[in-house]
Amino acid sequence: MVIAEFRFLHFGYSGSLSVSDANLVSKIQEHINQGRRQELF
């Protein structure tokens, strides 16, 4: 079982997520990485 906590500040929204599903964790990490890439360009 994977438990991960994400803290985010994006477009003025802030919060934290607790996720215990490994597939969901990897999807969220992908979205975060894509968001960071888009912000850099």
N, CA, C and O atoms as a GROMACS GRO file, in nm:
protein
  164
    1MET      N    1   0.085  -0.119   0.000
    1MET     CA    2   0.000   0.000   0.000
    1MET      C    3   0.088   0.124   0.000
    1MET      O    4   0.185   0.133   0.075
    2VAL      N    5   0.053   0.218  -0.084
    2VAL     CA    6   0.130   0.341  -0.096
    2VAL      C    7   0.047   0.455  -0.040
    2VAL      O    8  -0.070   0.472  -0.076
    3ILE      N    9   0.107   0.531   0.049
    3ILE     CA   10   0.039   0.649   0.102
    3ILE      C   11   0.127   0.769   0.072
    3ILE      O   12   0.243   0.773   0.112
    4ALA      N   13   0.072   0.864   0.003
    4ALA     CA   14   0.149   0.984  -0.032
    4ALA      C   15   0.065   1.106   0.001
    4ALA      O   16  -0.058   1.103  -0.004
    5GLU      N   17   0.134   1.212   0.036
    5GLU     CA   18   0.064   1.336   0.063
    5GLU      C   19   0.118   1.443  -0.031
    5GLU      O   20   0.239   1.461  -0.043
    6PHE      N   21   0.028   1.512  -0.096
    6PHE     CA   22   0.067   1.617  -0.190
    6PHE      C   23   0.020   1.750  -0.134
    6PHE      O   24  -0.094   1.765  -0.092
    7ARG      N   25   0.108   1.846  -0.136
    7ARG     CA   26   0.068   1.984  -0.102
    7ARG      C   27   0.084   2.064  -0.230
    7ARG      O   28   0.185   2.052  -0.300
    8PHE      N   29  -0.014   2.145  -0.260
    8PHE     CA   30  -0.008   2.217  -0.386
    8PHE      C   31  -0.056   2.361  -0.370
    8PHE      O   32  -0.140   2.392  -0.286
    9LEU      N   33   0.002   2.446  -0.452
    9LEU     CA   34  -0.042   2.585  -0.463
    9LEU      C   35  -0.045   2.615  -0.612
    9LEU      O   36   0.060   2.631  -0.674
   10HIS      N   37  -0.164   2.623  -0.670
   10HIS     CA   38  -0.176   2.630  -0.815
   10HIS      C   39  -0.294   2.720  -0.850
   10HIS      O   40  -0.406   2.699  -0.804
   11PHE      N   41  -0.267   2.821  -0.930
   11PHE     CA   42  -0.372   2.915  -0.972
   11PHE      C   43  -0.447   2.972  -0.852
   11PHE      O   44  -0.568   2.992  -0.858
   12GLY      N   45  -0.374   2.998  -0.743
   12GLY     CA   46  -0.438   3.059  -0.628
   12GLY      C   47  -0.508   2.961  -0.536
   12GLY      O   48  -0.557   3.000  -0.430
   13TYR      N   49  -0.514   2.834  -0.574
   13TYR     CA   50  -0.575   2.734  -0.487
   13TYR      C   51  -0.464   2.662  -0.411
   13TYR      O   52  -0.361   2.628  -0.469
   14SER      N   53  -0.487   2.638  -0.283
   14SER     CA   54  -0.387   2.562  -0.207
   14SER      C   55  -0.459   2.456  -0.127
   14SER      O   56  -0.577   2.471  -0.093
   15GLY      N   57  -0.389   2.350  -0.097
   15GLY     CA   58  -0.450   2.243  -0.019
   15GLY      C   59  -0.358   2.125  -0.012
   15GLY      O   60  -0.243   2.131  -0.058
   16SER      N   61  -0.406   2.016   0.044
   16SER     CA   62  -0.325   1.896   0.050
   16SER      C   63  -0.414   1.776   0.022
   16SER      O   64  -0.533   1.777   0.052
   17LEU      N   65  -0.354   1.673  -0.035
   17LEU     CA   66  -0.426   1.551  -0.067
   17LEU      C   67  -0.354   1.435   0.000
   17LEU      O   68  -0.231   1.430   0.002
   18SER      N   69  -0.430   1.343   0.054
   18SER     CA   70  -0.372   1.218   0.102
   18SER      C   71  -0.423   1.108   0.011
   18SER      O   72  -0.544   1.090  -0.004
   19VAL      N   73  -0.332   1.034  -0.049
   19VAL     CA   74  -0.368   0.935  -0.149
   19VAL      C   75  -0.310   0.801  -0.108
   19VAL      O   76  -0.193   0.794  -0.069
   20SER      N   77  -0.388   0.696  -0.117
   20SER     CA   78  -0.339   0.564  -0.078
   20SER      C   79  -0.342   0.466  -0.194
   20SER      O   80  -0.318   0.346  -0.175
   21ASP      N   81  -0.372   0.514  -0.315
   21ASP     CA   82  -0.377   0.427  -0.433
   21ASP      C   83  -0.257   0.457  -0.521
   21ASP      O   84  -0.240   0.570  -0.567
   22ALA      N   85  -0.174   0.357  -0.545
   22ALA     CA   86  -0.048   0.378  -0.618
   22ALA      C   87  -0.075   0.433  -0.758
   22ALA      O   88  -0.003   0.522  -0.804
   23ASN      N   89  -0.178   0.382  -0.827
   23ASN     CA   90  -0.207   0.431  -0.962
   23ASN      C   91  -0.247   0.578  -0.958
   23ASN      O   92  -0.206   0.657  -1.043
   24LEU      N   93  -0.326   0.614  -0.858
   24LEU     CA   94  -0.370   0.752  -0.846
   24LEU      C   95  -0.250   0.841  -0.814
   24LEU      O   96  -0.240   0.953  -0.865
   25VAL      N   97  -0.161   0.792  -0.730
   25VAL     CA   98  -0.041   0.869  -0.695
   25VAL      C   99   0.039   0.902  -0.820
   25VAL      O  100   0.079   1.016  -0.840
   26SER      N  101   0.062   0.802  -0.905
   26SER     CA  102   0.143   0.826  -1.025
   26SER      C  103   0.070   0.922  -1.120
   26SER      O  104   0.134   1.004  -1.185
   27LYS      N  105  -0.063   0.911  -1.128
   27LYS     CA  106  -0.137   1.003  -1.214
   27LYS      C  107  -0.125   1.146  -1.164
   27LYS      O  108  -0.105   1.239  -1.243
   28ILE      N  109  -0.136   1.164  -1.033
   28ILE     CA  110  -0.127   1.299  -0.976
   28ILE      C  111   0.013   1.355  -0.999
   28ILE      O  112   0.028   1.473  -1.032
   29GLN      N  113   0.115   1.271  -0.982
   29GLN     CA  114   0.251   1.318  -1.007
   29GLN      C  115   0.267   1.361  -1.152
   29GLN      O  116   0.333   1.461  -1.180
   30GLU      N  117   0.207   1.286  -1.245
   30GLU     CA  118   0.213   1.323  -1.386
   30GLU      C  119   0.149   1.460  -1.408
   30GLU      O  120   0.206   1.545  -1.476
   31HIS      N  121   0.031   1.481  -1.349
   31HIS     CA  122  -0.038   1.608  -1.366
   31HIS      C  123   0.045   1.722  -1.308
   31HIS      O  124   0.054   1.829  -1.368
   32ILE      N  125   0.106   1.698  -1.192
   32ILE     CA  126   0.188   1.803  -1.130
   32ILE      C  127   0.307   1.835  -1.219
   32ILE      O  128   0.339   1.952  -1.240
   33ASN      N  129   0.372   1.732  -1.272
   33ASN     CA  130   0.487   1.754  -1.359
   33ASN      C  131   0.446   1.829  -1.485
   33ASN      O  132   0.518   1.918  -1.530
   34GLN      N  133   0.332   1.793  -1.544
   34GLN     CA  134   0.285   1.861  -1.664
   34GLN      C  135   0.254   2.007  -1.632
   34GLN      O  136   0.285   2.096  -1.710
   35GLY      N  137   0.193   2.030  -1.518
   35GLY     CA  138   0.160   2.167  -1.477
   35GLY      C  139   0.285   2.250  -1.460
   35GLY      O  140   0.290   2.366  -1.502
   36ARG      N  141   0.388   2.192  -1.400
   36ARG     CA  142   0.513   2.265  -1.383
   36ARG      C  143   0.575   2.297  -1.517
   36ARG      O  144   0.625   2.407  -1.539
   37ARG      N  145   0.572   2.200  -1.610
   37ARG     CA  146   0.628   2.223  -1.742
   37ARG      C  147   0.554   2.337  -1.813
   37ARG      O  148   0.616   2.423  -1.875
   38GLN      N  149   0.421   2.337  -1.802
   38GLN     CA  150   0.343   2.442  -1.869
   38GLN      C  151   0.374   2.578  -1.807
   38GLN      O  152   0.377   2.678  -1.879
   39GLU      N  153   0.396   2.583  -1.676
   39GLU     CA  154   0.426   2.710  -1.612
   39GLU      C  155   0.562   2.763  -1.655
   39GLU      O  156   0.582   2.884  -1.663
   40LEU      N  157   0.656   2.672  -1.684
   40LEU     CA  158   0.790   2.715  -1.723
   40LEU      C  159   0.791   2.778  -1.862
   40LEU      O  160   0.874   2.864  -1.890
   41PHE      N  161   0.700   2.735  -1.948
   41PHE     CA  162   0.701   2.785  -2.086
   41PHE      C  163   0.614   2.908  -2.103
   41PHE      O  164   0.604   2.962  -2.213
   0.00000   0.00000   0.00000
